Amino acid sequence: AVYVTGLPKTVTWAMVDLLFTGVGRVVKIKIYRDDGGVPKGDALVVFAKPGSVTVAVNKVDKHEAAPGVVISVAPADFSHKNDAETDEATGSNNGSGNF
């Protein structure tokens, strides 16, 4: 999976899908939204094959998604999620304040 930032607030699922055409088969796109439902400008794109992550970073990072809108693409980092799940299972937040 890759984490994409710098997307325009008007981004749609179809726009993100089009950005990654030719990279690999996309199995999931999650566009992060604020409480009002407006896209925040970042998204998670999950590929069928792990090798597509490197291709996506090499082909799409620093791509101009719209006039004057340059996006960043990086491998998704799920380590914080694993930490949160561990903390939730043990009932501890290790004093970090993150839940």
A tleap script that builds the chain and sets N, CA, C and O, in Angstrom:
source leaprc.protein.ff14SB
mol = sequence {
  NALA VAL TYR VAL THR GLY LEU PRO LYS THR
  VAL THR TRP ALA MET VAL ASP LEU LEU PHE
  THR GLY VAL GLY ARG VAL VAL LYS ILE LYS
  ILE TYR ARG ASP ASP GLY GLY VAL PRO LYS
  GLY ASP ALA LEU VAL VAL PHE ALA LYS PRO
  GLY SER VAL THR VAL ALA VAL ASN LYS VAL
  ASP LYS HIE GLU ALA ALA PRO GLY VAL VAL
  ILE SER VAL ALA PRO ALA ASP PHE SER HIE
  LYS ASN ASP ALA GLU THR ASP GLU ALA THR
  GLY SER ASN ASN GLY SER GLY ASN CPHE
}
set mol.1.N position { 0.843 -1.189 0.000 }
set mol.1.CA position { 0.000 0.000 0.000 }
set mol.1.C position { 0.881 1.242 0.000 }
set mol.1.O position { 2.012 1.219 0.484 }
set mol.2.N position { 0.342 2.325 -0.551 }
set mol.2.CA position { 1.032 3.609 -0.525 }
set mol.2.C position { 0.140 4.659 0.115 }
set mol.2.O position { -1.088 4.581 0.060 }
set mol.3.N position { 0.790 5.641 0.725 }
set mol.3.CA position { 0.095 6.774 1.320 }
set mol.3.C position { 0.360 7.967 0.415 }
set mol.3.O position { 1.509 8.279 0.104 }
set mol.4.N position { -0.705 8.627 -0.002 }
set mol.4.CA position { -0.620 9.734 -0.951 }
set mol.4.C position { -1.027 11.021 -0.242 }
set mol.4.O position { -2.064 11.068 0.420 }
set mol.5.N position { -0.215 12.060 -0.378 }
set mol.5.CA position { -0.539 13.359 0.208 }
set mol.5.C position { -0.468 14.442 -0.861 }
set mol.5.O position { 0.118 14.250 -1.926 }
set mol.6.N position { -1.069 15.567 -0.559 }
set mol.6.CA position { -1.056 16.703 -1.476 }
set mol.6.C position { -2.162 16.676 -2.505 }
set mol.6.O position { -2.142 17.455 -3.457 }
set mol.7.N position { -3.134 15.784 -2.327 }
set mol.7.CA position { -4.252 15.710 -3.267 }
set mol.7.C position { -5.149 16.929 -3.115 }
set mol.7.O position { -5.252 17.488 -2.023 }
set mol.8.N position { -5.800 17.349 -4.202 }
set mol.8.CA position { -6.721 18.483 -4.085 }
set mol.8.C position { -7.940 18.108 -3.237 }
set mol.8.O position { -8.296 16.933 -3.147 }
set mol.9.N position { -8.564 19.083 -2.630 }
set mol.9.CA position { -9.746 18.840 -1.785 }
set mol.9.C position { -10.937 18.344 -2.601 }
set mol.9.O position { -11.932 17.891 -2.035 }
set mol.10.N position { -10.842 18.426 -3.907 }
set mol.10.CA position { -11.922 17.975 -4.792 }
set mol.10.C position { -11.679 16.556 -5.307 }
set mol.10.O position { -12.394 16.094 -6.196 }
set mol.11.N position { -10.684 15.864 -4.761 }
set mol.11.CA position { -10.312 14.543 -5.250 }
set mol.11.C position { -11.463 13.549 -5.135 }
set mol.11.O position { -12.257 13.589 -4.195 }
set mol.12.N position { -11.528 12.659 -6.120 }
set mol.12.CA position { -12.531 11.594 -6.115 }
set mol.12.C position { -11.814 10.248 -6.204 }
set mol.12.O position { -10.623 10.175 -6.506 }
set mol.13.N position { -12.569 9.190 -5.932 }
set mol.13.CA position { -12.019 7.849 -6.050 }
set mol.13.C position { -11.500 7.624 -7.468 }
set mol.13.O position { -10.412 7.079 -7.652 }
set mol.14.N position { -12.276 8.042 -8.472 }
set mol.14.CA position { -11.891 7.836 -9.876 }
set mol.14.C position { -10.585 8.560 -10.201 }
set mol.14.O position { -9.764 8.038 -10.956 }
set mol.15.N position { -10.384 9.749 -9.644 }
set mol.15.CA position { -9.152 10.499 -9.893 }
set mol.15.C position { -7.938 9.751 -9.329 }
set mol.15.O position { -6.901 9.655 -9.985 }
set mol.16.N position { -8.077 9.224 -8.111 }
set mol.16.CA position { -6.976 8.483 -7.502 }
set mol.16.C position { -6.708 7.212 -8.303 }
set mol.16.O position { -5.555 6.874 -8.568 }
set mol.17.N position { -7.762 6.516 -8.684 }
set mol.17.CA position { -7.609 5.300 -9.479 }
set mol.17.C position { -6.866 5.595 -10.776 }
set mol.17.O position { -5.988 4.827 -11.170 }
set mol.18.N position { -7.198 6.683 -11.438 }
set mol.18.CA position { -6.558 7.066 -12.696 }
set mol.18.C position { -5.073 7.375 -12.500 }
set mol.18.O position { -4.256 7.059 -13.365 }
set mol.19.N position { -4.721 7.990 -11.370 }
set mol.19.CA position { -3.316 8.295 -11.088 }
set mol.19.C position { -2.455 7.036 -11.066 }
set mol.19.O position { -1.280 7.078 -11.432 }
set mol.20.N position { -3.036 5.919 -10.639 }
set mol.20.CA position { -2.272 4.693 -10.477 }
set mol.20.C position { -2.522 3.673 -11.589 }
set mol.20.O position { -2.152 2.506 -11.455 }
set mol.21.N position { -3.145 4.105 -12.682 }
set mol.21.CA position { -3.328 3.246 -13.852 }
set mol.21.C position { -1.948 2.886 -14.391 }
set mol.21.O position { -1.098 3.759 -14.569 }
set mol.22.N position { -1.734 1.620 -14.646 }
set mol.22.CA position { -0.448 1.176 -15.174 }
set mol.22.C position { 0.569 0.825 -14.104 }
set mol.22.O position { 1.649 0.327 -14.421 }
set mol.23.N position { 0.247 1.074 -12.844 }
set mol.23.CA position { 1.164 0.755 -11.747 }
set mol.23.C position { 0.967 -0.687 -11.292 }
set mol.23.O position { 1.935 -1.420 -11.089 }
set mol.24.N position { -0.271 -1.079 -11.135 }
set mol.24.CA position { -0.625 -2.409 -10.651 }
set mol.24.C position { -2.099 -2.407 -10.327 }
set mol.24.O position { -2.741 -1.358 -10.302 }
set mol.25.N position { -2.634 -3.593 -10.078 }
set mol.25.CA position { -4.071 -3.686 -9.797 }
set mol.25.C position { -4.372 -3.110 -8.418 }
set mol.25.O position { -3.862 -3.586 -7.404 }
set mol.26.N position { -5.206 -2.082 -8.404 }
set mol.26.CA position { -5.618 -1.440 -7.158 }
set mol.26.C position { -6.785 -2.219 -6.582 }
set mol.26.O position { -7.769 -2.478 -7.275 }
set mol.27.N position { -6.675 -2.599 -5.300 }
set mol.27.CA position { -7.757 -3.351 -4.665 }
set mol.27.C position { -8.544 -2.505 -3.664 }
set mol.27.O position { -9.658 -2.865 -3.283 }
set mol.28.N position { -7.966 -1.381 -3.239 }
set mol.28.CA position { -8.676 -0.516 -2.292 }
set mol.28.C position { -8.115 0.896 -2.374 }
set mol.28.O position { -6.907 1.098 -2.496 }
set mol.29.N position { -9.006 1.854 -2.305 }
set mol.29.CA position { -8.636 3.261 -2.194 }
set mol.29.C position { -9.430 3.841 -1.036 }
set mol.29.O position { -10.656 3.735 -0.995 }
set mol.30.N position { -8.723 4.451 -0.100 }
set mol.30.CA position { -9.397 5.125 1.006 }
set mol.30.C position { -8.978 6.588 0.971 }
set mol.30.O position { -7.807 6.918 1.156 }
set mol.31.N position { -9.948 7.453 0.731 }
set mol.31.CA position { -9.707 8.900 0.760 }
set mol.31.C position { -10.090 9.385 2.143 }
set mol.31.O position { -11.235 9.229 2.568 }
set mol.32.N position { -9.142 9.969 2.841 }
set mol.32.CA position { -9.411 10.452 4.195 }
set mol.32.C position { -10.204 11.749 4.121 }
set mol.32.O position { -9.914 12.626 3.307 }
set mol.33.N position { -11.212 11.854 4.987 }
set mol.33.CA position { -12.121 12.999 4.977 }
set mol.33.C position { -12.225 13.612 6.368 }
set mol.33.O position { -11.998 12.943 7.375 }
set mol.34.N position { -12.573 14.901 6.406 }
set mol.34.CA position { -12.783 15.554 7.695 }
set mol.34.C position { -14.179 15.227 8.212 }
set mol.34.O position { -14.919 14.481 7.570 }
set mol.35.N position { -14.539 15.773 9.354 }
set mol.35.CA position { -15.837 15.484 9.961 }
set mol.35.C position { -17.013 15.897 9.083 }
set mol.35.O position { -18.113 15.361 9.214 }
set mol.36.N position { -16.775 16.853 8.189 }
set mol.36.CA position { -17.823 17.309 7.287 }
set mol.36.C position { -17.900 16.510 6.000 }
set mol.36.O position { -18.743 16.786 5.146 }
set mol.37.N position { -17.020 15.514 5.852 }
set mol.37.CA position { -17.033 14.685 4.655 }
set mol.37.C position { -16.194 15.216 3.513 }
set mol.37.O position { -16.207 14.646 2.422 }
set mol.38.N position { -15.462 16.300 3.740 }
set mol.38.CA position { -14.626 16.902 2.700 }
set mol.38.C position { -13.259 16.209 2.701 }
set mol.38.O position { -12.657 16.036 3.760 }
set mol.39.N position { -12.766 15.813 1.521 }
set mol.39.CA position { -11.447 15.185 1.469 }
set mol.39.C position { -10.377 16.072 2.104 }
set mol.39.O position { -10.350 17.286 1.901 }
set mol.40.N position { -9.497 15.434 2.879 }
set mol.40.CA position { -8.425 16.151 3.574 }
set mol.40.C position { -7.190 16.345 2.697 }
set mol.40.O position { -6.315 17.147 3.021 }
set mol.41.N position { -7.122 15.607 1.582 }
set mol.41.CA position { -5.966 15.733 0.690 }
set mol.41.C position { -5.003 14.564 0.783 }
set mol.41.O position { -3.907 14.615 0.225 }
set mol.42.N position { -5.402 13.510 1.484 }
set mol.42.CA position { -4.549 12.325 1.545 }
set mol.42.C position { -5.395 11.070 1.346 }
set mol.42.O position { -6.608 11.064 1.551 }
set mol.43.N position { -4.697 10.006 0.935 }
set mol.43.CA position { -5.397 8.760 0.632 }
set mol.43.C position { -4.461 7.573 0.813 }
set mol.43.O position { -3.238 7.712 0.798 }
set mol.44.N position { -5.061 6.418 0.982 }
set mol.44.CA position { -4.346 5.156 1.043 }
set mol.44.C position { -4.743 4.363 -0.189 }
set mol.44.O position { -5.927 4.234 -0.500 }
set mol.45.N position { -3.745 3.829 -0.893 }
set mol.45.CA position { -4.007 3.019 -2.079 }
set mol.45.C position { -3.366 1.658 -1.846 }
set mol.45.O position { -2.161 1.559 -1.614 }
set mol.46.N position { -4.186 0.606 -1.909 }
set mol.46.CA position { -3.714 -0.757 -1.663 }
set mol.46.C position { -3.683 -1.506 -2.999 }
set mol.46.O position { -4.643 -1.478 -3.770 }
set mol.47.N position { -2.561 -2.171 -3.247 }
set mol.47.CA position { -2.374 -2.930 -4.480 }
set mol.47.C position { -2.480 -4.427 -4.222 }
set mol.47.O position { -2.274 -4.889 -3.100 }
set mol.48.N position { -2.804 -5.180 -5.272 }
set mol.48.CA position { -2.897 -6.633 -5.169 }
set mol.48.C position { -1.519 -7.253 -4.929 }
set mol.48.O position { -1.406 -8.251 -4.217 }
set mol.49.N position { -0.469 -6.667 -5.520 }
set mol.49.CA position { 0.878 -7.219 -5.392 }
set mol.49.C position { 1.779 -6.218 -4.669 }
set mol.49.O position { 1.795 -5.036 -5.013 }
set mol.50.N position { 2.534 -6.689 -3.665 }
set mol.50.CA position { 3.433 -5.799 -2.920 }
set mol.50.C position { 4.449 -5.068 -3.801 }
set mol.50.O position { 4.834 -3.942 -3.487 }
set mol.51.N position { 4.884 -5.687 -4.891 }
set mol.51.CA position { 5.856 -5.061 -5.781 }
set mol.51.C position { 5.344 -3.786 -6.433 }
set mol.51.O position { 6.133 -2.959 -6.891 }
set mol.52.N position { 4.035 -3.625 -6.476 }
set mol.52.CA position { 3.457 -2.418 -7.076 }
set mol.52.C position { 3.748 -1.172 -6.261 }
set mol.52.O position { 3.692 -0.062 -6.791 }
set mol.53.N position { 4.060 -1.336 -4.971 }
set mol.53.CA position { 4.358 -0.186 -4.110 }
set mol.53.C position { 5.581 0.562 -4.635 }
set mol.53.O position { 5.548 1.785 -4.772 }
set mol.54.N position { 6.652 -0.161 -4.929 }
set mol.54.CA position { 7.874 0.468 -5.441 }
set mol.54.C position { 7.611 1.147 -6.775 }
set mol.54.O position { 8.080 2.259 -7.020 }
set mol.55.N position { 6.860 0.473 -7.636 }
set mol.55.CA position { 6.523 1.049 -8.938 }
set mol.55.C position { 5.726 2.336 -8.752 }
set mol.55.O position { 5.983 3.331 -9.430 }
set mol.56.N position { 4.763 2.321 -7.838 }
set mol.56.CA position { 3.933 3.505 -7.587 }
set mol.56.C position { 4.771 4.682 -7.111 }
set mol.56.O position { 4.605 5.804 -7.589 }
set mol.57.N position { 5.670 4.424 -6.170 }
set mol.57.CA position { 6.522 5.503 -5.652 }
set mol.57.C position { 7.383 6.054 -6.784 }
set mol.57.O position { 7.492 7.270 -6.941 }
set mol.58.N position { 7.990 5.176 -7.568 }
set mol.58.CA position { 8.878 5.618 -8.647 }
set mol.58.C position { 8.151 6.368 -9.761 }
set mol.58.O position { 8.700 7.309 -10.334 }
set mol.59.N position { 6.917 5.958 -10.072 }
set mol.59.CA position { 6.194 6.565 -11.195 }
set mol.59.C position { 5.315 7.746 -10.820 }
set mol.59.O position { 5.122 8.653 -11.631 }
set mol.60.N position { 4.773 7.751 -9.594 }
set mol.60.CA position { 3.737 8.741 -9.277 }
set mol.60.C position { 4.190 9.789 -8.261 }
set mol.60.O position { 3.614 10.876 -8.216 }
set mol.61.N position { 5.209 9.493 -7.442 }
set mol.61.CA position { 5.683 10.485 -6.475 }
set mol.61.C position { 6.148 11.735 -7.211 }
set mol.61.O position { 6.831 11.639 -8.231 }
set mol.62.N position { 5.785 12.891 -6.705 }
set mol.62.CA position { 6.117 14.205 -7.275 }
set mol.62.C position { 5.408 14.457 -8.608 }
set mol.62.O position { 5.824 15.305 -9.397 }
set mol.63.N position { 4.327 13.702 -8.843 }
set mol.63.CA position { 3.528 13.861 -10.061 }
set mol.63.C position { 2.606 15.066 -9.903 }
set mol.63.O position { 2.076 15.313 -8.820 }
set mol.64.N position { 2.419 15.806 -10.977 }
set mol.64.CA position { 1.487 16.930 -10.960 }
set mol.64.C position { 0.092 16.379 -11.268 }
set mol.64.O position { -0.245 16.119 -12.423 }
set mol.65.N position { -0.716 16.204 -10.206 }
set mol.65.CA position { -2.038 15.597 -10.324 }
set mol.65.C position { -3.044 16.542 -10.971 }
set mol.65.O position { -4.016 16.101 -11.583 }
set mol.66.N position { -2.810 17.820 -10.836 }
set mol.66.CA position { -3.640 18.868 -11.430 }
set mol.66.C position { -2.713 20.070 -11.578 }
set mol.66.O position { -1.649 20.101 -10.959 }
set mol.67.N position { -3.092 21.052 -12.380 }
set mol.67.CA position { -2.211 22.214 -12.539 }
set mol.67.C position { -1.820 22.821 -11.188 }
set mol.67.O position { -2.672 23.289 -10.433 }
set mol.68.N position { -0.523 22.803 -10.902 }
set mol.68.CA position { -0.020 23.375 -9.658 }
set mol.68.C position { -0.177 22.488 -8.433 }
set mol.68.O position { 0.141 22.912 -7.322 }
set mol.69.N position { -0.667 21.252 -8.617 }
set mol.69.CA position { -0.886 20.334 -7.491 }
set mol.69.C position { 0.055 19.139 -7.647 }
set mol.69.O position { -0.185 18.244 -8.458 }
set mol.70.N position { 1.131 19.142 -6.855 }
set mol.70.CA position { 2.111 18.063 -6.894 }
set mol.70.C position { 1.880 17.155 -5.692 }
set mol.70.O position { 1.846 17.613 -4.550 }
set mol.71.N position { 1.723 15.871 -5.966 }
set mol.71.CA position { 1.436 14.922 -4.889 }
set mol.71.C position { 2.708 14.189 -4.452 }
set mol.71.O position { 3.691 14.114 -5.189 }
set mol.72.N position { 2.655 13.663 -3.251 }
set mol.72.CA position { 3.728 12.821 -2.726 }
set mol.72.C position { 3.176 11.418 -2.509 }
set mol.72.O position { 2.054 11.240 -2.035 }
set mol.73.N position { 3.987 10.428 -2.868 }
set mol.73.CA position { 3.591 9.032 -2.713 }
set mol.73.C position { 4.716 8.318 -1.969 }
set mol.73.O position { 5.878 8.387 -2.370 }
set mol.74.N position { 4.361 7.633 -0.884 }
set mol.74.CA position { 5.344 6.902 -0.082 }
set mol.74.C position { 4.741 5.574 0.360 }
set mol.74.O position { 3.523 5.442 0.475 }
set mol.75.N position { 5.608 4.590 0.605 }
set mol.75.CA position { 5.076 3.333 1.133 }
set mol.75.C position { 4.290 3.604 2.416 }
set mol.75.O position { 4.731 4.384 3.260 }
set mol.76.N position { 3.141 2.969 2.564 }
set mol.76.CA position { 2.322 3.156 3.763 }
set mol.76.C position { 3.026 2.531 4.954 }
set mol.76.O position { 3.622 1.459 4.849 }
set mol.77.N position { 2.950 3.211 6.084 }
set mol.77.CA position { 3.564 2.738 7.325 }
set mol.77.C position { 2.454 2.388 8.300 }
set mol.77.O position { 1.756 3.267 8.806 }
set mol.78.N position { 2.297 1.100 8.557 }
set mol.78.CA position { 1.241 0.644 9.448 }
set mol.78.C position { 1.747 0.340 10.847 }
set mol.78.O position { 1.006 -0.211 11.660 }
set mol.79.N position { 2.997 0.688 11.145 }
set mol.79.CA position { 3.573 0.333 12.445 }
set mol.79.C position { 2.807 0.975 13.600 }
set mol.79.O position { 2.649 0.356 14.652 }
set mol.80.N position { 2.330 2.208 13.417 }
set mol.80.CA position { 1.561 2.856 14.487 }
set mol.80.C position { 0.247 2.133 14.751 }
set mol.80.O position { -0.233 2.107 15.884 }
set mol.81.N position { -0.339 1.543 13.704 }
set mol.81.CA position { -1.590 0.812 13.861 }
set mol.81.C position { -1.356 -0.448 14.693 }
set mol.81.O position { -2.156 -0.770 15.572 }
set mol.82.N position { -0.279 -1.149 14.423 }
set mol.82.CA position { 0.040 -2.340 15.193 }
set mol.82.C position { 0.282 -1.990 16.654 }
set mol.82.O position { -0.154 -2.721 17.544 }
set mol.83.N position { 0.968 -0.885 16.913 }
set mol.83.CA position { 1.206 -0.435 18.280 }
set mol.83.C position { -0.118 -0.134 18.972 }
set mol.83.O position { -0.309 -0.508 20.129 }
set mol.84.N position { -1.034 0.537 18.277 }
set mol.84.CA position { -2.321 0.901 18.867 }
set mol.84.C position { -3.143 -0.352 19.168 }
set mol.84.O position { -3.810 -0.431 20.199 }
set mol.85.N position { -3.088 -1.337 18.253 }
set mol.85.CA position { -3.833 -2.570 18.488 }
set mol.85.C position { -3.265 -3.317 19.690 }
set mol.85.O position { -4.020 -3.879 20.484 }
set mol.86.N position { -1.951 -3.328 19.828 }
set mol.86.CA position { -1.314 -3.985 20.967 }
set mol.86.C position { -1.714 -3.280 22.254 }
set mol.86.O position { -2.062 -3.927 23.242 }
set mol.87.N position { -1.663 -1.952 22.239 }
set mol.87.CA position { -2.036 -1.179 23.418 }
set mol.87.C position { -3.493 -1.417 23.780 }
set mol.87.O position { -3.832 -1.549 24.956 }
set mol.88.N position { -4.359 -1.471 22.768 }
set mol.88.CA position { -5.782 -1.677 23.014 }
set mol.88.C position { -6.018 -3.056 23.633 }
set mol.88.O position { -6.844 -3.208 24.533 }
set mol.89.N position { -5.291 -4.048 23.145 }
set mol.89.CA position { -5.465 -5.411 23.653 }
set mol.89.C position { -4.997 -5.537 25.098 }
set mol.89.O position { -5.556 -6.323 25.863 }
set mol.90.N position { -3.972 -4.766 25.480 }
set mol.90.CA position { -3.441 -4.856 26.841 }
set mol.90.C position { -4.068 -3.823 27.766 }
set mol.90.O position { -3.875 -3.859 28.981 }
set mol.91.N position { -4.824 -2.900 27.170 }
set mol.91.CA position { -5.438 -1.853 27.984 }
set mol.91.C position { -4.450 -0.792 28.419 }
set mol.91.O position { -4.701 -0.047 29.366 }
set mol.92.N position { -3.328 -0.726 27.726 }
set mol.92.CA position { -2.283 0.233 28.091 }
set mol.92.C position { -2.019 1.166 26.930 }
set mol.92.O position { -2.089 0.777 25.764 }
set mol.93.N position { -1.713 2.405 27.271 }
set mol.93.CA position { -1.299 3.324 26.220 }
set mol.93.C position { 0.157 3.724 26.412 }
set mol.93.O position { 0.633 4.654 25.762 }
set mol.94.N position { 0.863 3.039 27.289 }
set mol.94.CA position { 2.279 3.276 27.551 }
set mol.94.C position { 2.576 4.740 27.877 }
set mol.94.O position { 3.698 5.207 27.680 }
set mol.95.N position { 1.596 5.445 28.362 }
set mol.95.CA position { 1.798 6.840 28.732 }
set mol.95.C position { 1.942 7.764 27.559 }
set mol.95.O position { 2.262 8.940 27.738 }
set mol.96.N position { 1.714 7.267 26.348 }
set mol.96.CA position { 1.916 8.105 25.168 }
set mol.96.C position { 0.739 9.030 24.914 }
set mol.96.O position { 0.888 10.034 24.217 }
set mol.97.N position { -0.409 8.720 25.453 }
set mol.97.CA position { -1.577 9.562 25.215 }
set mol.97.C position { -2.256 9.238 23.899 }
set mol.97.O position { -3.284 9.833 23.577 }
set mol.98.N position { -1.703 8.306 23.128 }
set mol.98.CA position { -2.324 7.920 21.858 }
set mol.98.C position { -3.250 6.749 22.094 }
set mol.98.O position { -2.906 5.799 22.797 }
set mol.99.N position { -4.426 6.825 21.502 }
set mol.99.CA position { -5.386 5.741 21.680 }
set mol.99.C position { -5.721 5.112 20.362 }
set mol.99.O position { -6.518 4.175 20.309 }
savepdb mol mol.pdb
quit
